[in-house]
Amino acid sequence: MRTHSQIVKAAGTAEAVAEQRGVSVHTVRSWMQRDSIPAEHWAAFARNGWASLDELALAAAKAA
């Protein structure tokens, strides 16, 4: 199972993920640093095929 940080890195560059999600590159880098993707972005990650909702939830539960 991947961590949130690994999921973000696999989705592309921080710049590309930031542009797609409409947030700053600093925000995406903070997700990687904290190993936590905010839940309000999970559906978009799933729609883009970057991760399933189940994978995101399991990664969040393990990090808690």
Secondary structure, DSSP 8 states (H G I E B T S, - for coil): ---HHHHHHHH--HHHHHHHHTS-HHHHHHHHHHT---GGGHHHHHHTTS--HHHHHHHHHHH-
